Amino acid sequence: MQWKENGLTQYLLAPFRFLIDWLVRFIEDDGLASAGYLAYLGLMSLLPFLVFVFTLLGLIGRADEGAGIVDMMFRFMPTEVALTLQEPVVQVVGTASGGVLTLSLVVVLWIAASGVEGIRTALNRAYRARETRGYWRRRANSSVLVIFFSGFIIIAIGCMVIGPLLWQQAEGYLDFGISLGPSQFPEIIRFGAGGGALFIATAALYHSLPNRQPSWIGVIPGAAAVFVMVAGATSLYSVYLEHFAQYAAIYGSLGGIISTLIFFYLLGAIFVLGAELNGMLSEIYDERKEGKQE
């Protein structure tokens, strides 16, 4: 009976031990420092990335759809953060819509790719892998990823526009009894599309950037954890900013910028935590595999 109680206790404590080991690994791998690094590079690379995307939209005659990207991005941000970024983002949209010279576009792509390089450094730490690839190979890979994600966003926005039209066609043939226009398309579908894009983008970064490339199945736990944690952290941080935060009293006119930096810091920490989860599960799997072979 005593053995069963001990076994039951160990079984019940296992999730808590796993959680503690996960957090300890995050701290040991300088996860907090990596989160700050990603917050800085993410904020620095956000606007150049938007310039690149909007310029591509302009080249294919879809410049007006850039507003959909901005709207979707702000939907996933706390109100105060969205208000802080709104003016510079609107200015970026106007600049990109007017066209960007080829040389400027290359510079913008280079800056945006720098953000990807920061993510690569953080992921190599999380997976405890030493980088062995050459500088220009890594830069080329980062630039390709920026172009890929730009195309992915453009396709996703196109689907958001085409979706309501397809719904209307299906309604005409099948008579669902629910007639929806583009502005009335179910919010749950829009939210699901944004969440799905976040999951796919996170999984793609986890898979393609580290020097020790994990399998697609191996990155699913971390990407799923990031999706859940981002949704929860965004909601909680919104409540905190609305009811408790007093950044304006401390930082004055810089209060909005500070709240934005903290939000990006939280996103960076969550991204690193997801990578640490994948790395931890991968090591557990390898240890069990070696144990069976022995």
C-alpha positions in Angstrom: 0.0 0.0 0.0 2.9 2.3 0.8 4.5 1.6 -2.5 1.2 2.4 -4.3 0.9 5.7 -2.5 4.5 6.7 -3.3 3.9 5.7 -7.0 0.6 7.8 -7.0 2.4 10.7 -5.4 5.2 10.6 -8.0 2.6 10.4 -10.8 0.7 13.4 -9.5 3.9 15.4 -9.0 5.3 14.6 -12.4 3.6 17.5 -14.2 4.9 20.0 -11.6 8.4 18.6 -11.8 8.3 18.9 -15.6 7.1 22.5 -15.4 9.9 23.3 -12.9 12.5 21.7 -15.1 11.2 23.6 -18.1 11.5 26.9 -16.3 15.0 26.1 -14.9 16.1 25.2 -18.4 14.7 28.5 -19.6 16.7 30.4 -17.0 19.9 28.3 -17.5 19.9 29.0 -21.2 19.6 32.8 -20.5 16.0 32.8 -21.7 15.4 36.2 -20.1 18.3 37.8 -21.9 17.2 36.2 -25.2 13.7 37.5 -24.7 15.1 41.1 -24.3 17.2 40.6 -27.4 14.2 39.4 -29.4 12.1 42.3 -28.1 14.6 44.8 -29.3 15.2 43.2 -32.7 11.5 42.5 -33.1 10.5 46.1 -32.6 13.4 47.3 -34.8 12.5 44.8 -37.6 8.7 45.2 -37.5 8.4 48.4 -39.5 11.0 47.4 -42.2 9.1 44.0 -42.6 5.8 45.9 -43.1 7.5 48.2 -45.6 8.7 45.1 -47.5 5.2 43.4 -47.4 3.4 46.6 -48.4 5.8 47.2 -51.3 5.2 43.7 -52.6 1.5 44.3 -52.4 2.0 47.5 -54.4 4.0 45.6 -57.0 1.1 43.1 -57.6 -1.5 45.8 -57.5 -2.9 44.9 -54.1 -1.8 47.9 -52.0 -5.3 48.5 -50.6 -5.2 45.1 -48.9 -2.4 46.3 -46.6 -5.1 47.7 -44.3 -6.2 44.2 -43.6 -2.7 43.3 -42.4 -2.6 46.2 -40.0 -6.1 45.5 -38.7 -5.3 41.8 -38.0 -2.0 42.8 -36.3 -3.7 45.3 -34.0 -6.4 42.8 -33.1 -3.8 40.6 -31.4 -2.3 43.5 -29.4 -3.4 45.2 -26.2 -5.2 48.5 -27.0 -2.5 50.8 -25.5 0.2 49.0 -27.5 -1.8 49.2 -30.7 -2.4 52.9 -30.2 1.4 53.5 -29.7 2.2 51.7 -32.9 -0.7 53.0 -35.0 0.8 56.3 -36.1 4.2 55.0 -37.2 2.5 52.0 -38.9 0.1 54.2 -40.8 3.1 56.3 -42.0 4.9 53.2 -43.1 1.8 52.1 -45.1 1.8 55.5 -46.9 5.5 55.3 -47.7 5.4 51.8 -49.0 2.2 52.5 -51.0 4.1 55.2 -52.8 6.8 52.8 -53.9 10.3 52.0 -52.6 13.4 52.2 -54.7 15.1 48.8 -55.4 18.2 49.8 -53.3 15.9 50.8 -50.4 14.0 47.6 -50.7 17.3 45.6 -50.4 18.2 47.6 -47.2 14.7 47.0 -45.8 15.1 43.3 -46.5 18.5 43.2 -44.8 17.1 44.9 -41.7 14.1 42.6 -41.5 16.4 39.6 -41.9 18.5 40.8 -39.0 15.4 40.1 -36.8 15.4 36.5 -38.1 19.1 36.2 -37.2 18.3 37.2 -33.7 15.6 34.5 -33.6 18.2 32.0 -34.9 20.6 32.9 -32.1 17.9 32.5 -29.4 16.8 29.1 -30.9 20.4 27.8 -31.0 20.7 28.5 -27.3 17.3 26.9 -26.6 18.3 23.7 -28.6 21.8 23.9 -27.1 23.3 23.8 -30.6 26.5 25.4 -31.8 26.2 27.4 -35.0 28.5 26.0 -37.8 27.0 27.5 -40.9 28.7 30.3 -42.7 27.6 34.0 -42.3 26.4 34.5 -45.9 24.5 31.2 -45.9 22.7 32.2 -42.7 21.9 35.6 -44.2 20.6 34.1 -47.4 18.4 31.7 -45.4 17.0 34.6 -43.3 16.2 36.7 -46.4 14.4 33.8 -48.0 12.4 33.4 -44.8 11.4 37.1 -44.8 10.3 36.7 -48.4 8.4 33.5 -47.6 6.6 35.0 -44.7 5.7 38.1 -46.7 4.2 35.9 -49.4 2.4 33.8 -46.7 0.9 37.0 -45.3 -0.2 38.2 -48.7 -1.8 34.8 -49.4 -3.5 34.8 -46.0 -5.0 38.3 -46.6 -6.1 37.2 -50.0 -7.9 34.2 -48.4 -9.6 36.6 -45.9 -10.9 38.5 -48.9 -11.9 35.5 -51.0 -13.4 33.6 -48.0 -16.6 35.7 -47.7 -17.1 35.6 -51.5 -16.8 31.8 -51.4 -19.3 31.8 -48.5 -21.7 33.8 -50.5 -21.4 31.4 -53.5 -22.0 28.4 -51.2 -25.0 30.2 -49.6 -26.5 30.6 -53.0 -26.2 26.9 -53.9 -26.8 25.3 -50.5 -29.0 27.9 -48.7 -27.4 27.8 -45.2 -29.8 30.6 -44.2 -26.8 32.8 -43.2 -25.9 35.5 -45.6 -22.5 37.1 -44.8 -20.6 39.8 -46.5 -16.9 40.6 -46.1 -17.4 42.9 -43.2 -19.7 40.3 -41.5 -17.6 37.2 -42.0 -17.6 35.2 -38.7 -15.1 36.7 -36.2 -14.2 33.2 -35.0 -13.0 32.4 -38.5 -10.9 35.6 -38.6 -9.4 34.8 -35.2 -8.8 31.2 -36.2 -7.0 32.4 -39.4 -4.8 34.7 -37.3 -4.1 31.9 -34.7 -3.4 29.4 -37.5 -0.9 31.8 -39.1 0.8 32.3 -35.7 1.1 28.5 -35.2 2.4 27.9 -38.7 4.9 30.8 -38.6 6.2 29.7 -35.2 6.6 26.0 -36.3 8.4 27.1 -39.5 10.9 29.2 -37.5 11.5 26.4 -34.9 12.1 23.9 -37.7 14.2 25.9 -40.2 16.4 28.2 -38.1 18.4 26.1 -35.5 21.6 24.5 -36.6 20.3 21.2 -35.2 17.1 21.0 -37.3 14.3 19.3 -35.5 11.5 17.4 -37.2 8.1 19.0 -38.0 6.5 16.8 -35.5 9.1 17.8 -32.9 8.2 21.5 -33.1 4.4 21.1 -32.7 4.4 21.1 -28.9 6.3 24.3 -28.7 4.3 26.0 -31.4 1.0 25.0 -29.7 2.3 26.2 -26.4 3.2 29.6 -28.0 -0.3 29.9 -29.4 -1.9 29.3 -26.0 0.5 31.5 -24.1 0.3 34.4 -26.5 -3.5 34.4 -26.3 -3.4 34.3 -22.5 -0.6 36.8 -22.1 -2.2 39.3 -24.5 -5.5 39.1 -22.6 -3.9 39.4 -19.2 -1.6 42.2 -20.2 -4.5 44.1 -21.6 -6.3 43.8 -18.3 -3.1 44.9 -16.5 -2.7 48.0 -18.7 -6.3 48.9 -18.3 -6.7 48.6 -14.5 -3.2 48.5 -12.9 -0.4 50.0 -14.9 0.7 53.5 -14.3 3.5 53.9 -16.9 2.4 57.4 -17.8 2.8 58.6 -14.2 6.4 57.2 -14.2 7.6 57.6 -17.7 5.4 60.5 -18.9 5.0 60.6 -22.6 7.2 57.5 -23.0 4.6 55.4 -21.2 3.1 54.0 -24.4 6.6 53.1 -25.7 7.5 51.3 -22.4 4.3 49.3 -22.4 5.0 48.3 -26.0 8.6 47.2 -25.2 7.3 45.1 -22.3 4.7 43.5 -24.6 7.4 42.6 -27.1 9.5 41.3 -24.2 6.7 39.0 -23.1 6.3 37.7 -26.7 10.0 37.1 -26.9 10.0 35.2 -23.6 7.0 33.1 -24.8 8.8 32.3 -28.1 11.9 31.1 -26.2 9.8 29.1 -23.8 8.3 27.2 -26.7 11.7 26.5 -28.1 12.9 25.3 -24.7 9.9 23.0 -24.5 10.8 21.4 -27.9 14.5 21.1 -26.9 13.6 19.5 -23.5 11.1 17.0 -25.1 13.7 16.1 -27.8 16.3 15.3 -25.1 13.8 13.2 -23.1 13.0 11.3 -26.3 16.7 10.7 -27.2 17.4 9.5 -23.6 14.5 7.0 -23.7 15.6 5.9 -27.2 19.1 5.2 -26.0 17.8 3.4 -22.9 15.8 1.0 -25.0 18.8 0.3 -27.3 20.9 -0.6 -24.2 
